[in-house]
Amino acid sequence: AAGPPKHMAPVQTLQMDLNHVPNLPGFGFRKKQKHNPRPQTFQMMNGVRVECQEGVTFERPKFVKVQKSVDERRHGCTGKSIAHDDYVEHDESREHTRLPAWDALDRHCLRFYGFFQESVIESNLENYRIRHCTILYYLEDDTCQVVEKKTDNSGIPQGQLIRRHRFPGPEGGYLTWEDLQVGAPLNLYGRSIQISDCDPWTRQFYADQGSEQAAGEPLETDSFMRSQIREDGPHGIPRTAERHYREVQVGGGHVNANMQQFLEWDRKVCRFYAIMDDLMTPQFERRPFVILYFL
């Protein structure tokens, strides 16, 4: 039997470009990964875990520059040196550090006071109503909300007017703390809110940032608010202009001439005992009665 030839040419491997292979069943090739790392989305920064991967909003975590806390130096067994009290750090980077905004600016809130006008229909007492509200801006995540103080028996929905979220900015994008100024209007979803004042902490924050806020303005009032002002008088149900109007409308509101007599002789009653002989019946009957006379 003849054996294989002694001299055989080496087999050459064909190099194929997989980009030109059609994407059909049976023609696909799965590339092998060189390594399978475990993904990490948290990193330690100044002792705080920070999510470094872009989240749902595709935004990088917000960091702020804060001053480091004063740490006492450890002297050990050598004791204090002579130049310890006179030593000053010249490197500014050693005095400040970066922290995530949700940690450094936690519970830091800017508070503004404002009002907006709302039309009132089917009422002969007023044509519009002024509603006072409070604008809260949270520095930790640049969100904002608008709330209104609840009034008993107002008949209108009050409380949280606009829920907390990122408001659209006046020139596109989102609303920032630079866009909130005392005396300027704030347009939100077709409603114009006039900012009239802010609290002292908010004024100090803007002063530290180099942007002074204007002086506060008094809140406007409408005819309904003025009608609810109580008059000075005796204790009891307050007499307001609206109450007097409603009483006259239903036929009241005038002074009762017999009111003085009613108040003086209230709960004073004359009592008499009487007996009636009933002669109309076949049998004789005597019936007792009590006669009450209210003075």
C-alpha positions as CSV (number, residue, x, y, z in Angstrom):
1,A,0.0,0.0,0.0
2,A,1.2,3.4,-0.9
3,G,1.7,5.7,2.1
4,P,1.2,9.4,2.2
5,P,3.5,11.6,0.3
6,K,6.6,12.6,2.3
7,H,6.4,16.3,1.2
8,M,3.0,17.9,1.8
9,A,2.3,21.6,1.5
10,P,1.2,23.3,4.8
11,V,-2.5,24.1,5.1
12,Q,-3.2,27.8,4.8
13,T,-6.0,29.4,6.9
14,L,-8.3,31.8,5.1
15,Q,-8.8,35.2,6.6
16,M,-12.5,36.3,6.2
17,D,-13.9,39.7,6.8
18,L,-17.0,39.1,9.0
19,N,-18.4,42.5,8.2
20,H,-19.5,41.4,4.8
21,V,-21.2,38.2,6.0
22,P,-25.0,38.6,5.6
23,N,-27.0,38.8,8.8
24,L,-28.9,35.5,8.3
25,P,-29.5,32.5,10.5
26,G,-26.5,30.3,10.4
27,F,-24.1,33.1,9.1
28,G,-23.6,34.9,12.4
29,F,-20.5,34.6,14.5
30,R,-20.4,35.5,18.2
31,K,-17.3,37.3,19.2
32,K,-15.6,36.1,22.3
33,Q,-15.0,38.6,25.1
34,K,-11.4,38.8,26.4
35,H,-12.6,39.4,29.9
36,N,-15.8,39.7,31.8
37,P,-15.5,42.6,34.3
38,R,-18.1,43.3,37.0
39,P,-19.6,46.8,36.4
40,Q,-19.2,49.3,39.2
41,T,-21.4,52.4,39.4
42,F,-20.3,53.7,42.8
43,Q,-17.1,55.3,43.8
44,M,-15.8,56.6,47.1
45,M,-15.2,60.3,47.1
46,N,-14.3,62.0,50.4
47,G,-15.9,59.2,52.3
48,V,-19.2,59.4,50.4
49,R,-20.4,56.9,47.9
50,V,-21.2,58.6,44.6
51,E,-22.9,57.2,41.6
52,C,-20.7,58.0,38.6
53,Q,-22.7,56.3,35.9
54,E,-25.2,58.5,34.0
55,G,-28.7,57.8,35.3
56,V,-32.1,58.1,33.8
57,T,-31.8,61.8,33.1
58,F,-28.4,61.2,31.4
59,E,-26.7,63.9,33.6
60,R,-23.5,63.7,35.5
61,P,-23.7,63.9,39.3
62,K,-23.6,67.5,40.5
63,F,-20.6,68.5,42.7
64,V,-20.1,71.6,44.7
65,K,-17.0,73.2,46.2
66,V,-17.1,73.3,50.0
67,Q,-14.6,74.2,52.7
68,K,-12.9,71.4,54.6
69,S,-13.6,70.8,58.2
70,V,-10.9,72.0,60.6
71,D,-9.0,68.9,61.7
72,E,-6.6,68.9,64.6
73,R,-3.1,67.8,63.9
74,R,-1.6,64.8,65.6
75,H,1.5,65.7,67.4
76,G,2.4,62.3,68.8
77,C,5.2,62.1,71.4
78,T,7.1,65.0,69.9
79,G,4.8,67.7,71.2
80,K,3.9,71.0,69.6
81,S,6.5,72.8,67.4
82,I,7.2,76.5,67.8
83,A,5.9,77.3,64.3
84,H,2.7,75.4,64.7
85,D,0.6,78.4,65.6
86,D,2.0,80.5,62.7
87,Y,1.7,77.9,60.0
88,V,-0.7,78.8,57.2
89,E,-1.8,76.6,54.3
90,H,-0.9,78.4,51.0
91,D,-2.4,75.7,48.8
92,E,-6.1,76.6,48.3
93,S,-6.9,73.1,47.1
94,R,-6.1,71.8,50.6
95,E,-8.7,74.1,52.2
96,H,-11.6,73.1,49.9
97,T,-12.9,69.9,48.6
98,R,-15.7,68.6,46.3
99,L,-18.8,66.9,47.6
100,P,-22.0,65.7,45.8
101,A,-24.7,68.3,45.9
102,W,-27.2,66.0,47.6
103,D,-24.9,65.7,50.6
104,A,-23.4,69.2,50.9
105,L,-26.7,71.1,50.1
106,D,-29.1,68.8,51.9
107,R,-32.1,70.7,53.3
108,H,-30.8,74.0,51.7
109,C,-33.9,75.6,50.3
110,L,-34.6,79.1,48.9
111,R,-38.0,80.5,49.8
112,F,-39.7,83.2,47.8
113,Y,-43.1,84.8,48.3
114,G,-45.4,85.8,45.4
115,F,-48.9,86.1,44.2
116,F,-50.9,85.6,41.0
117,Q,-54.2,86.8,39.7
118,E,-57.1,84.4,38.9
119,S,-60.4,85.4,37.3
120,V,-63.7,84.8,39.1
121,I,-66.9,84.3,37.1
122,E,-70.6,84.3,38.2
123,S,-70.0,86.5,41.2
124,N,-71.3,90.0,41.8
125,L,-68.8,90.6,44.6
126,E,-65.5,90.3,42.6
127,N,-64.2,89.9,39.1
128,Y,-60.7,88.5,40.0
129,R,-59.0,87.1,43.1
130,I,-55.4,87.5,44.2
131,R,-53.9,84.2,45.5
132,H,-50.7,84.3,47.6
133,C,-48.2,81.5,47.2
134,T,-44.7,80.4,48.3
135,I,-42.0,79.2,45.8
136,L,-39.5,76.7,47.2
137,Y,-36.2,76.1,45.3
138,Y,-34.2,73.1,46.5
139,L,-30.4,73.5,45.9
140,E,-29.6,69.9,46.2
141,D,-31.1,68.8,42.9
142,D,-32.4,72.2,41.4
143,T,-36.0,71.2,41.8
144,C,-38.8,73.6,42.7
145,Q,-42.4,73.6,43.9
146,V,-45.2,76.1,44.5
147,V,-47.5,75.8,47.5
148,E,-50.3,77.9,48.9
149,K,-51.6,78.2,52.4
150,K,-54.9,76.5,52.9
151,T,-57.9,78.6,54.0
152,D,-60.8,77.0,55.7
153,N,-64.1,76.9,53.7
154,S,-62.4,78.6,50.7
155,G,-64.1,76.3,48.1
156,I,-61.0,76.3,45.9
157,P,-58.2,73.6,45.7
158,Q,-55.2,74.9,47.8
159,G,-52.0,73.4,49.2
160,Q,-49.6,72.1,46.6
161,L,-50.2,74.0,43.4
162,I,-47.3,72.6,41.4
163,R,-45.5,69.5,42.5
164,R,-41.8,69.3,43.1
165,H,-39.8,68.8,39.9
166,R,-37.4,70.7,37.6
167,F,-39.2,73.7,36.1
168,P,-38.6,74.8,32.5
169,G,-36.3,77.8,32.2
170,P,-37.3,81.1,30.6
171,E,-34.8,80.6,27.7
172,G,-34.9,76.8,27.4
173,G,-33.4,74.2,29.6
174,Y,-34.3,74.2,33.3
175,L,-34.9,76.8,35.9
176,T,-31.9,77.8,38.0
177,W,-31.5,79.9,41.1
178,E,-30.2,82.8,39.1
179,D,-33.6,83.1,37.3
180,L,-35.4,83.8,40.6
181,Q,-35.3,87.6,41.4
182,V,-37.5,89.6,43.7
183,G,-39.7,92.0,41.7
184,A,-39.6,89.9,38.5
185,P,-42.4,87.7,37.2
186,L,-42.0,83.9,37.0
187,N,-43.9,82.3,34.1
188,L,-44.8,78.7,34.8
189,Y,-47.1,76.7,32.5
190,G,-49.2,79.6,31.4
191,R,-49.4,81.2,34.8
192,S,-47.5,84.4,35.8
193,I,-46.4,84.6,39.4
194,Q,-45.1,87.9,40.6
195,I,-42.2,87.4,43.2
196,S,-42.6,90.0,45.9
197,D,-40.2,89.0,48.7
198,C,-37.9,86.3,50.1
199,D,-36.8,85.1,53.5
200,P,-33.6,86.4,55.2
201,W,-31.6,83.1,54.6
202,T,-32.3,83.4,50.8
203,R,-31.1,87.1,50.8
204,Q,-27.9,86.0,52.6
205,F,-27.3,83.2,50.1
206,Y,-27.6,85.6,47.1
207,A,-25.4,88.1,48.9
208,D,-22.7,85.4,49.3
209,Q,-22.9,84.6,45.6
210,G,-22.5,88.3,44.7
211,S,-26.1,88.9,43.5
212,E,-28.1,91.1,45.8
213,Q,-31.9,90.8,45.9
214,A,-34.1,93.8,45.5
215,A,-36.2,95.1,48.4
216,G,-39.4,93.4,49.2
217,E,-42.8,94.6,48.0
218,P,-46.1,94.3,49.8
219,L,-48.5,91.6,48.7
220,E,-51.5,92.8,46.7
221,T,-55.0,92.3,48.1
222,D,-58.4,92.0,46.3
223,S,-61.9,93.0,47.3
224,F,-62.6,89.6,48.8
225,M,-59.6,89.9,51.2
226,R,-60.7,93.4,52.2
227,S,-64.2,92.2,52.9
228,Q,-62.9,89.5,55.3
229,I,-61.2,92.1,57.5
230,R,-62.8,91.9,61.0
231,E,-64.1,95.0,62.6
232,D,-63.2,95.8,66.2
233,G,-66.2,95.0,68.4
234,P,-67.6,92.6,71.0
235,H,-66.5,89.0,71.0
236,G,-68.6,86.6,69.1
237,I,-69.3,86.1,65.4
238,P,-67.1,88.7,63.5
239,R,-69.0,91.3,61.6
240,T,-67.7,91.7,58.1
241,A,-68.9,93.5,55.1
242,E,-69.7,90.3,53.3
243,R,-71.8,89.0,56.2
244,H,-73.8,92.2,56.4
245,Y,-74.5,91.9,52.6
246,R,-75.6,88.3,52.9
247,E,-77.9,89.1,55.8
248,V,-79.6,91.9,53.9
249,Q,-79.9,89.8,50.8
250,V,-81.9,87.2,52.7
251,G,-84.1,89.8,54.5
252,G,-82.1,90.3,57.7
253,G,-79.3,92.5,58.7
254,H,-81.5,95.1,60.6
255,V,-81.6,95.7,64.3
256,N,-84.5,93.9,66.0
257,A,-86.6,96.2,68.2
258,N,-87.6,93.5,70.6
259,M,-84.1,92.1,71.0
260,Q,-83.5,94.1,74.2
261,Q,-86.6,92.7,75.9
262,F,-85.7,89.2,74.8
263,L,-82.2,89.4,76.3
264,E,-83.4,91.0,79.6
265,W,-86.3,88.6,80.2
266,D,-84.7,85.5,78.8
267,R,-85.5,82.3,80.9
268,K,-87.9,84.2,83.2
269,V,-91.3,82.5,83.2
270,C,-94.5,82.9,85.3
271,R,-96.1,79.6,86.3
272,F,-99.8,79.2,87.2
273,Y,-101.7,76.1,88.4
274,A,-105.3,75.8,87.2
275,I,-108.1,73.2,87.4
276,M,-110.8,72.7,84.8
277,D,-114.2,71.0,85.6
278,D,-115.4,69.1,82.6
279,L,-119.2,69.3,82.8
280,M,-119.9,68.2,79.2
281,T,-119.2,64.6,79.9
282,P,-121.7,62.2,81.6
283,Q,-119.3,61.7,84.4
284,F,-117.9,64.6,86.3
285,E,-114.1,65.1,85.7
286,R,-111.7,67.6,87.2
287,R,-108.5,68.1,85.1
288,P,-105.4,70.0,86.4
289,F,-103.3,72.3,84.1
290,V,-100.1,74.4,84.3
291,I,-100.1,77.7,82.6
292,L,-96.7,79.2,81.6
293,Y,-96.3,82.8,80.7
294,F,-92.9,83.7,79.1
295,L,-91.9,87.3,79.9
